[in-house]
Amino acid sequence: MMETKSPLIKSGWLRSLLFFFSFFIIIALFDIIGIAVVSVFSEYGFEEFISDPELIMQNKMMLLMMICQLMGTLFTVGIFQKFISKERFISIGLGFINYKNDFYQGLAVGTGLISIGFFTLIILNLISIDLTYFSIYDQIFYFFLFIVVSLNEEIAIRGYILHNLSQSFNKYIALIISSFVFMGMHLGNPNIGVLSLTNLFLAGIFLGVYRIHKNNLWFPIGAHLMWNYLQGPIFGFEVSGNKINSLFEQKLQGHKVLTGGNFGYEGSIILTVFLIISIYTMDKRFR
């Protein structure tokens, strides 16, 4: 029988707080490494990327940058799991029992939620769309990019932080705190506003509901992946305020409160309603 080791720091909330600050310091270091790697393969130099970080978003080497961030996340979580929490890495929700089924469910739910929003805006004549062009290279690039993004954010937020907060607080309180952290990570995004912040908070709740009931990250990873991928490269929304190449080009025809404006669908009050319904439905189903 495997011996259970006592954590170095007893309080889950304190482990989460220490992780939070350590995470951003280590990610900053890995960002510097990523920028150095990207600058080797890019027309821009290291100093240009440092002085104008938006160049990274416009550069196809961004995937390398995000991979470096993911390595930083895995490194930080691995160190904390082994030496601070003294648990197996997979205990944050990455177990392999029925993981394929959970992941596929997440893919389906993420696809359904963003698709319902997209077609609702079209039916209500709040947006019009035109087919732009199809680049298989762009689609493959963005698909892998959003795999990395979803792994990065889910392992850090719904993984380590929520897992440890749940050891100190009621699981719903832990979910709310982790969702505020998730929201806060996007404060620097372009065109951020009160409604978009509200939806990011609700998205954190939505992605975390399955996690607190099933102790499983594969569902939120799948849902997060398909949400971002379909939202941006396919449907043409900004992804949390960031404009990227897409299959469809949108023209906004309604008020920004309804369409989300330049932040994208994540700034729409229509999404607010759909997220609240989805959270209630999922919590009732998996409770």
C-alpha positions as CSV (number, residue, x, y, z in Angstrom):
1,M,0.0,0.0,0.0
2,M,1.4,3.4,-1.0
3,E,2.3,5.6,2.0
4,T,0.6,9.0,2.0
5,K,3.1,11.8,2.7
6,S,2.2,14.9,4.7
7,P,2.5,18.1,2.7
8,L,5.3,20.5,3.5
9,I,2.8,23.3,3.9
10,K,-0.4,22.1,5.7
11,S,-2.9,24.7,4.4
12,G,-4.2,24.2,0.9
13,W,-5.0,27.9,0.5
14,L,-1.4,28.8,1.5
15,R,0.0,26.3,-1.0
16,S,-2.2,27.9,-3.6
17,L,-1.0,31.4,-2.7
18,L,2.6,30.4,-2.8
19,F,2.1,28.7,-6.1
20,F,0.3,31.7,-7.6
21,F,3.3,34.0,-7.0
22,S,5.9,31.4,-7.9
23,F,4.0,30.6,-11.1
24,F,4.2,34.1,-12.4
25,I,7.9,34.5,-11.6
26,I,8.8,31.2,-13.2
27,I,6.5,31.8,-16.2
28,A,8.2,35.2,-16.7
29,L,11.6,33.4,-16.8
30,F,10.3,30.9,-19.3
31,D,8.8,33.7,-21.3
32,I,12.3,35.2,-21.6
33,I,13.6,31.9,-22.8
34,G,10.7,31.7,-25.3
35,I,11.3,35.1,-26.6
36,A,15.0,34.2,-27.1
37,V,14.0,31.1,-29.0
38,V,11.5,32.9,-31.1
39,S,13.9,35.7,-32.0
40,V,16.4,33.1,-33.4
41,F,13.8,32.0,-36.0
42,S,12.1,35.4,-36.6
43,E,12.8,38.5,-38.5
44,Y,12.6,40.4,-35.2
45,G,15.3,40.6,-32.6
46,F,15.1,39.8,-28.9
47,E,15.1,43.6,-28.0
48,E,12.2,44.2,-30.4
49,F,10.0,41.5,-28.9
50,I,10.8,42.8,-25.4
51,S,10.0,46.4,-26.2
52,D,6.8,45.5,-28.1
53,P,5.2,42.2,-26.8
54,E,2.3,42.5,-29.3
55,L,4.8,41.5,-32.0
56,I,4.6,38.0,-30.5
57,M,0.9,37.8,-31.1
58,Q,1.4,38.7,-34.8
59,N,4.2,36.2,-35.3
60,K,3.7,32.6,-36.2
61,M,6.5,31.7,-33.8
62,M,4.0,32.4,-31.0
63,L,3.5,28.6,-30.7
64,L,7.1,28.1,-29.6
65,M,6.5,30.9,-27.1
66,M,3.4,29.2,-25.7
67,I,5.2,25.8,-25.6
68,C,7.9,27.5,-23.4
69,Q,5.1,28.8,-21.1
70,L,3.6,25.3,-20.9
71,M,7.0,23.9,-19.9
72,G,7.1,26.6,-17.2
73,T,3.7,25.5,-16.0
74,L,4.6,21.8,-15.9
75,F,7.9,22.6,-14.2
76,T,6.2,24.7,-11.5
77,V,3.3,22.3,-10.9
78,G,5.8,19.4,-10.8
79,I,8.0,21.0,-8.2
80,F,5.1,22.0,-6.0
81,Q,3.4,18.6,-6.3
82,K,6.6,16.7,-5.4
83,F,8.1,19.0,-2.7
84,I,5.3,21.1,-1.3
85,S,2.1,19.1,-1.7
86,K,3.9,15.8,-1.8
87,E,1.4,14.2,-4.2
88,R,1.5,12.5,-7.5
89,F,1.4,14.9,-10.5
90,I,-1.8,13.3,-11.8
91,S,-3.7,13.9,-8.6
92,I,-4.5,17.4,-9.8
93,G,-7.1,15.8,-12.1
94,L,-5.0,14.2,-14.8
95,G,-5.8,10.5,-14.0
96,F,-6.3,8.2,-16.9
97,I,-9.5,6.3,-15.8
98,N,-12.1,7.1,-18.5
99,Y,-10.0,10.1,-19.6
100,K,-10.9,9.7,-23.2
101,N,-14.6,9.8,-22.6
102,D,-14.2,12.9,-20.4
103,F,-12.1,14.6,-23.0
104,Y,-14.5,13.8,-25.8
105,Q,-17.4,15.1,-23.7
106,G,-15.5,18.3,-23.1
107,L,-14.8,18.7,-26.9
108,A,-18.5,18.2,-27.6
109,V,-19.7,20.6,-24.9
110,G,-17.2,23.3,-25.9
111,T,-18.2,22.9,-29.6
112,G,-21.9,23.1,-28.7
113,L,-21.7,26.1,-26.5
114,I,-19.7,28.3,-28.9
115,S,-21.7,27.1,-31.9
116,I,-25.1,28.0,-30.2
117,G,-23.8,31.5,-29.5
118,F,-22.4,32.0,-33.0
119,F,-25.7,30.9,-34.7
120,T,-27.8,32.9,-32.2
121,L,-26.0,36.1,-33.2
122,I,-26.5,35.3,-36.9
123,I,-30.2,34.5,-36.4
124,L,-30.7,37.8,-34.4
125,N,-28.9,39.7,-37.2
126,L,-26.4,41.0,-34.8
127,I,-23.5,39.8,-37.0
128,S,-23.0,39.0,-40.7
129,I,-20.3,36.7,-42.0
130,D,-18.3,36.3,-45.2
131,L,-16.1,33.4,-46.1
132,T,-12.5,34.7,-46.3
133,Y,-10.0,32.0,-47.2
134,F,-9.1,28.6,-46.0
135,S,-5.4,28.1,-45.0
136,I,-4.7,24.5,-43.8
137,Y,-1.5,25.9,-42.3
138,D,-3.3,28.5,-40.2
139,Q,-5.8,26.0,-39.0
140,I,-3.2,23.4,-37.9
141,F,-1.1,26.2,-36.3
142,Y,-4.1,27.6,-34.3
143,F,-5.3,24.1,-33.3
144,F,-2.0,23.2,-31.8
145,L,-1.7,26.7,-30.3
146,F,-5.0,26.3,-28.4
147,I,-4.1,22.8,-27.3
148,V,-1.1,24.3,-25.5
149,V,-3.2,27.3,-24.2
150,S,-5.9,25.0,-22.8
151,L,-3.3,22.7,-21.1
152,N,-1.4,25.7,-19.7
153,E,-4.4,27.4,-18.1
154,E,-6.3,24.3,-17.0
155,I,-3.3,22.6,-15.3
156,A,-2.4,25.8,-13.4
157,I,-5.9,27.1,-12.5
158,R,-8.4,24.2,-12.4
159,G,-5.5,21.8,-11.7
160,Y,-3.1,22.9,-8.9
161,I,-4.9,26.0,-7.5
162,L,-8.4,24.6,-7.4
163,H,-7.2,21.2,-6.2
164,N,-5.4,22.8,-3.2
165,L,-8.0,25.4,-2.4
166,S,-10.6,22.6,-2.2
167,Q,-8.5,21.1,0.7
168,S,-9.1,24.3,2.7
169,F,-12.5,25.5,1.7
170,N,-15.9,24.3,0.6
171,K,-15.5,23.1,-3.1
172,Y,-17.8,25.9,-4.3
173,I,-15.9,28.6,-2.5
174,A,-12.7,27.1,-3.9
175,L,-14.2,27.2,-7.4
176,I,-15.2,30.9,-7.0
177,I,-11.7,31.9,-5.8
178,S,-10.0,30.0,-8.7
179,S,-12.4,31.6,-11.1
180,F,-11.4,35.1,-9.9
181,V,-7.8,34.0,-10.5
182,F,-8.7,32.9,-14.0
183,M,-10.4,36.2,-14.7
184,G,-7.5,38.1,-13.3
185,M,-5.1,36.4,-15.7
186,H,-6.9,38.2,-18.5
187,L,-6.9,41.7,-17.1
188,G,-4.2,42.8,-19.6
189,N,-6.1,41.6,-22.7
190,P,-7.1,44.1,-25.3
191,N,-10.5,45.8,-25.1
192,I,-11.3,44.2,-21.7
193,G,-14.4,45.5,-19.9
194,V,-16.8,44.8,-17.0
195,L,-19.0,42.4,-19.1
196,S,-16.1,40.5,-20.5
197,L,-14.5,40.1,-17.1
198,T,-17.8,38.8,-15.8
199,N,-18.0,36.3,-18.6
200,L,-14.4,35.2,-17.9
201,F,-15.3,34.6,-14.3
202,L,-18.4,32.6,-15.3
203,A,-16.2,30.7,-17.8
204,G,-14.0,29.8,-14.9
205,I,-17.0,28.5,-13.0
206,F,-18.2,26.6,-16.1
207,L,-14.9,24.9,-16.7
208,G,-14.4,24.1,-13.0
209,V,-17.8,22.5,-12.2
210,Y,-16.9,19.2,-13.8
211,R,-13.5,19.4,-12.0
212,I,-14.9,19.8,-8.5
213,H,-17.5,17.0,-8.9
214,K,-15.4,14.5,-10.9
215,N,-11.8,15.4,-9.9
216,N,-11.0,15.4,-13.6
217,L,-9.3,18.0,-15.8
218,W,-9.8,16.2,-19.2
219,F,-13.3,17.6,-19.6
220,P,-12.3,21.3,-19.1
221,I,-9.2,20.8,-21.2
222,G,-11.4,19.5,-24.1
223,A,-14.1,22.2,-23.6
224,H,-11.5,25.0,-23.4
225,L,-9.7,23.8,-26.5
226,M,-12.8,23.7,-28.8
227,W,-14.2,26.9,-27.4
228,N,-11.0,28.9,-28.3
229,Y,-10.4,27.1,-31.6
230,L,-13.9,27.4,-33.0
231,Q,-14.3,30.9,-31.6
232,G,-11.3,32.4,-33.3
233,P,-9.9,30.5,-36.3
234,I,-13.3,29.2,-37.5
235,F,-16.1,31.6,-36.5
236,G,-14.0,34.8,-36.6
237,F,-14.5,36.2,-33.1
238,E,-11.7,37.8,-31.3
239,V,-10.3,35.4,-28.7
240,S,-10.4,37.2,-25.4
241,G,-9.8,40.4,-27.3
242,N,-7.1,39.1,-29.6
243,K,-7.8,39.2,-33.4
244,I,-6.5,36.2,-35.4
245,N,-6.8,34.8,-38.9
246,S,-10.1,33.0,-39.4
247,L,-12.3,31.1,-41.9
248,F,-15.1,33.6,-41.5
249,E,-14.9,37.3,-41.3
250,Q,-17.5,39.0,-39.2
251,K,-19.2,42.4,-39.5
252,L,-20.8,43.6,-36.3
253,Q,-24.4,44.9,-36.8
254,G,-25.6,45.1,-33.2
255,H,-24.8,46.9,-30.0
256,K,-21.5,45.8,-28.4
257,V,-23.3,44.6,-25.3
258,L,-25.0,42.0,-27.4
259,T,-22.1,41.2,-29.8
260,G,-19.2,41.6,-27.5
261,G,-17.7,44.4,-29.6
262,N,-13.9,44.3,-30.1
263,F,-13.4,41.8,-27.3
264,G,-15.3,39.1,-29.2
265,Y,-18.2,37.0,-28.1
266,E,-16.7,36.6,-24.6
267,G,-17.9,40.2,-24.1
268,S,-21.5,39.5,-25.0
269,I,-24.4,39.5,-22.5
270,I,-25.9,36.7,-24.6
271,L,-22.9,34.5,-23.5
272,T,-23.6,35.6,-19.9
273,V,-27.1,34.0,-20.1
274,F,-25.8,30.9,-21.8
275,L,-23.0,30.4,-19.3
276,I,-25.4,30.8,-16.3
277,I,-27.7,28.2,-17.8
278,S,-24.8,25.8,-18.6
279,I,-23.3,26.2,-15.1
280,Y,-26.7,25.4,-13.5
281,T,-27.3,22.4,-15.8
282,M,-23.9,20.9,-15.3
283,D,-23.8,21.4,-11.6
284,K,-27.3,19.7,-11.2
285,R,-26.2,16.8,-13.5
286,F,-22.9,16.0,-11.9
287,R,-23.6,16.9,-8.2
